[in-house]
Amino acid sequence: MQSLEFRRWSPTASPLKIEFPAELAAELWPEPETLETSGVLYGFRNGREVHVLAAEATGDLEQVGIFVARERGEVFLTESNLELFERYKVPVALVRAGGKAGFFVREPNGSIQTVRSHEEFAVDVPALPAPRPMLPLAVRRKPVWAAAGFFALTLPVLAFFRPAPSLGLQVREQAGQLQISWVAGKTALLEIEDGDRHVAAPVFANQSNLTYERSGGEVAVRLTVDDGGAHPQRETARFVVGVTPKR
């Protein structure tokens, strides 16, 4: 008879306590060549206790949550993850990113902390196949005319250079939480400096905002887009209690 080992997720700040199989998060992994994989968690709820038992429909289990699995990055909910959370109207969301994971729950006032989990925990990373050895490449000399042609082609390109469009980064407070927004369309890195706390989260191309619960009176937010060029594009916004943002 096979026995299951269960773990308990019960940080002090969470309104819900969650029990789940120890290997559940470790088994969640994105499909090949995809940024992330998501689905539904099944189990049952008893008051403030949520028992997550499987990531597929089994027997008479009810839908108790959603899951999101990424190969790397930070543990947070994107805009599309939050939409999935709201669509299923379930009490919990499990996010796994590489070797760490965390649950997200709805707070008593109805809000959802999307930037960070109340408590993260470590999960095993599946062993990936070893990369194939690279074969040595033959060195070939390029004719001088090829280099001259390259410089000739770059001259008209420089004439059409345009500054990169603004990322539109904005930070505003609403109902005691910071609403951070930007122009969607590019993958980026969002960093938040909140006193002694530093949060870094990847931003996907279809994401344009997130909600952050500040702990200090001054919060700095930086958005960085690196397209592989020599100079990554960065924008910074700052929120200070009692200071009205300029329009």
C-alpha positions as CSV (number, residue, x, y, z in Angstrom):
1,M,0.0,0.0,0.0
2,Q,1.5,3.3,-1.1
3,S,1.6,6.0,1.6
4,L,1.7,9.8,0.9
5,E,3.7,12.3,2.8
6,F,1.8,15.6,3.4
7,R,3.2,19.1,4.0
8,R,1.4,21.9,5.7
9,W,1.6,25.6,4.6
10,S,0.4,27.8,7.4
11,P,2.2,31.2,7.6
12,T,0.9,33.4,10.4
13,A,-0.2,36.2,8.0
14,S,-2.3,33.8,5.8
15,P,-6.1,33.5,6.5
16,L,-6.0,30.0,5.1
17,K,-4.0,26.9,6.1
18,I,-3.2,24.4,3.3
19,E,-2.3,20.8,3.4
20,F,-0.8,19.1,0.3
21,P,1.2,16.1,-0.9
22,A,4.9,16.7,-0.5
23,E,5.6,15.7,-4.2
24,L,2.7,17.8,-5.7
25,A,4.7,21.0,-6.4
26,A,7.8,19.0,-7.6
27,E,5.6,17.2,-10.2
28,L,4.4,20.5,-11.7
29,W,6.7,21.5,-14.6
30,P,6.0,23.6,-17.7
31,E,5.5,21.9,-21.1
32,P,8.5,21.8,-23.4
33,E,9.2,25.2,-25.1
34,T,6.6,27.1,-23.1
35,L,7.0,29.9,-20.6
36,E,4.6,28.4,-18.1
37,T,1.9,25.8,-17.7
38,S,-1.2,26.2,-15.7
39,G,-4.2,24.1,-14.5
40,V,-6.6,23.3,-11.7
41,L,-6.0,21.8,-8.3
42,Y,-8.5,19.4,-6.7
43,G,-9.2,18.5,-3.1
44,F,-11.7,19.7,-0.5
45,R,-12.1,22.6,1.9
46,N,-13.1,22.6,5.5
47,G,-13.5,26.2,6.9
48,R,-10.1,27.8,7.0
49,E,-8.4,24.5,6.0
50,V,-7.8,23.7,2.4
51,H,-6.7,20.2,1.5
52,V,-5.1,20.0,-2.0
53,L,-4.8,16.4,-3.2
54,A,-4.2,16.4,-6.9
55,A,-3.6,18.4,-10.1
56,E,-6.2,16.4,-12.0
57,A,-9.8,15.6,-11.5
58,T,-10.1,12.4,-9.4
59,G,-13.3,10.9,-7.9
60,D,-15.5,13.3,-6.1
61,L,-12.8,15.9,-5.4
62,E,-13.8,19.6,-5.9
63,Q,-11.9,22.4,-7.5
64,V,-9.9,24.2,-4.7
65,G,-7.2,26.1,-6.6
66,I,-5.1,26.7,-9.7
67,F,-1.5,26.1,-10.3
68,V,1.2,27.8,-12.4
69,A,4.5,26.2,-13.2
70,R,7.6,28.1,-14.6
71,E,11.0,26.7,-15.3
72,R,12.7,29.7,-13.7
73,G,12.1,33.2,-12.3
74,E,10.2,34.4,-9.2
75,V,7.1,33.2,-7.4
76,F,4.4,35.7,-8.3
77,L,1.0,35.9,-10.1
78,T,0.9,37.5,-13.5
79,E,-2.1,39.3,-14.9
80,S,-3.2,36.2,-16.9
81,N,-2.7,34.0,-13.8
82,L,-4.9,36.3,-11.8
83,E,-7.6,36.1,-14.5
84,L,-7.5,32.3,-14.3
85,F,-7.7,32.6,-10.5
86,E,-10.9,34.8,-10.7
87,R,-12.4,32.6,-13.5
88,Y,-12.4,29.5,-11.4
89,K,-13.4,31.4,-8.2
90,V,-11.2,29.1,-6.1
91,P,-9.6,29.9,-2.7
92,V,-5.9,29.2,-3.5
93,A,-3.2,29.5,-6.2
94,L,0.1,27.5,-6.3
95,V,3.0,29.0,-8.2
96,R,6.1,27.0,-8.8
97,A,9.2,28.7,-10.4
98,G,12.3,26.6,-10.7
99,G,13.3,25.3,-7.3
100,K,10.9,27.3,-5.2
101,A,7.1,27.6,-4.8
102,G,4.4,29.3,-2.8
103,F,0.7,29.6,-2.3
104,F,-1.4,32.7,-2.8
105,V,-4.8,33.2,-1.1
106,R,-7.5,35.7,-1.0
107,E,-7.2,38.1,1.9
108,P,-10.2,38.8,4.3
109,N,-10.8,42.2,2.5
110,G,-11.1,40.4,-0.9
111,S,-7.7,41.5,-2.2
112,I,-4.9,39.2,-3.5
113,Q,-1.2,39.8,-2.9
114,T,0.2,39.0,-6.3
115,V,3.8,40.0,-6.0
116,R,4.9,37.5,-3.3
117,S,3.6,34.6,-1.4
118,H,3.2,34.7,2.4
119,E,5.7,31.9,2.5
120,E,7.9,30.2,-0.1
121,F,9.2,26.7,0.1
122,A,11.8,24.7,-1.8
123,V,10.9,22.0,-4.4
124,D,13.0,19.5,-6.3
125,V,14.0,20.5,-9.8
126,P,13.7,17.6,-12.3
127,A,17.0,16.4,-13.9
128,L,17.4,17.8,-17.4
129,P,19.2,15.9,-20.1
130,A,22.9,16.7,-20.5
131,P,23.6,19.1,-23.4
132,R,25.2,17.6,-26.5
133,P,28.9,18.5,-26.9
134,M,29.6,21.2,-29.4
135,L,31.6,20.2,-32.4
136,P,34.6,22.4,-33.4
137,L,33.9,24.8,-36.2
138,A,36.2,25.3,-39.1
139,V,37.7,28.8,-39.3
140,R,37.2,30.5,-42.6
141,R,38.6,33.8,-43.7
142,K,36.1,36.3,-44.9
143,P,37.1,38.4,-47.9
144,V,37.8,42.1,-47.3
145,W,34.9,43.2,-49.5
146,A,32.5,41.5,-47.0
147,A,33.6,43.8,-44.2
148,A,33.4,46.9,-46.4
149,G,29.9,45.9,-47.5
150,F,28.8,45.6,-43.8
151,F,29.9,49.2,-43.0
152,A,28.2,50.5,-46.1
153,L,25.0,48.8,-45.1
154,T,25.1,50.3,-41.5
155,L,25.2,53.9,-42.7
156,P,21.6,54.2,-43.9
157,V,20.4,52.2,-40.8
158,L,21.9,54.9,-38.5
159,A,19.9,57.6,-40.4
160,F,16.6,55.9,-39.3
161,F,17.5,55.5,-35.6
162,R,14.7,56.5,-33.3
163,P,14.7,56.6,-29.4
164,A,12.9,53.7,-27.8
165,P,9.3,54.4,-26.8
166,S,8.6,55.1,-23.1
167,L,7.8,52.0,-21.0
168,G,5.0,54.1,-19.3
169,L,5.9,53.0,-15.8
170,Q,3.5,54.4,-13.1
171,V,3.0,53.8,-9.4
172,R,-0.3,54.8,-7.6
173,E,-1.9,53.9,-4.3
174,Q,-5.4,52.6,-4.3
175,A,-7.2,51.1,-1.2
176,G,-3.9,50.9,0.7
177,Q,-2.1,49.0,-2.1
178,L,0.3,50.1,-4.8
179,Q,-1.0,49.8,-8.4
180,I,2.1,49.4,-10.6
181,S,1.4,49.7,-14.4
182,W,3.4,49.9,-17.6
183,V,3.0,49.5,-21.4
184,A,2.7,45.8,-22.3
185,G,4.5,44.2,-25.2
186,K,8.0,43.3,-24.0
187,T,9.5,40.8,-21.5
188,A,11.2,42.7,-18.7
189,L,12.4,42.6,-15.1
190,L,10.5,44.5,-12.4
191,E,12.4,45.4,-9.2
192,I,10.8,46.9,-6.1
193,E,12.8,48.4,-3.2
194,D,10.7,48.7,-0.1
195,G,12.9,49.6,2.9
196,D,15.0,46.5,3.6
197,R,12.9,44.4,1.2
198,H,13.9,43.8,-2.4
199,V,11.5,42.1,-4.8
200,A,12.5,41.1,-8.3
201,A,10.0,39.5,-10.7
202,P,10.0,38.7,-14.4
203,V,7.4,40.5,-16.6
204,F,5.8,38.7,-19.5
205,A,5.0,40.5,-22.8
206,N,1.2,40.2,-22.1
207,Q,1.4,41.7,-18.6
208,S,0.8,45.4,-17.9
209,N,0.2,45.8,-14.2
210,L,0.4,44.2,-10.8
211,T,-0.6,45.0,-7.2
212,Y,1.9,45.3,-4.4
213,E,1.3,45.7,-0.6
214,R,3.9,48.1,0.6
215,S,5.4,47.9,4.1
216,G,7.3,51.3,4.2
217,G,6.6,54.9,3.4
218,E,8.8,55.1,0.4
219,V,8.9,52.5,-2.4
220,A,11.1,52.6,-5.6
221,V,10.1,50.6,-8.7
222,R,12.4,49.9,-11.6
223,L,11.5,48.3,-14.9
224,T,14.3,47.0,-17.2
225,V,13.9,45.8,-20.8
226,D,16.9,44.0,-22.2
227,D,16.6,43.3,-25.9
228,G,20.2,42.1,-26.1
229,G,21.6,45.5,-27.0
230,A,24.5,47.3,-25.4
231,H,22.2,49.5,-23.3
232,P,19.1,48.0,-21.7
233,Q,16.1,50.3,-21.4
234,R,15.2,51.3,-17.9
235,E,12.5,53.4,-16.2
236,T,12.1,54.2,-12.5
237,A,9.1,55.4,-10.5
238,R,9.0,56.2,-6.8
239,F,6.1,56.3,-4.4
240,V,6.3,58.4,-1.2
241,V,3.5,58.6,1.4
242,G,1.8,62.0,1.4
243,V,3.2,63.0,-2.0
244,T,0.6,63.3,-4.9
245,P,1.9,61.9,-8.2
246,K,2.4,64.6,-10.9
247,R,0.0,64.4,-13.8
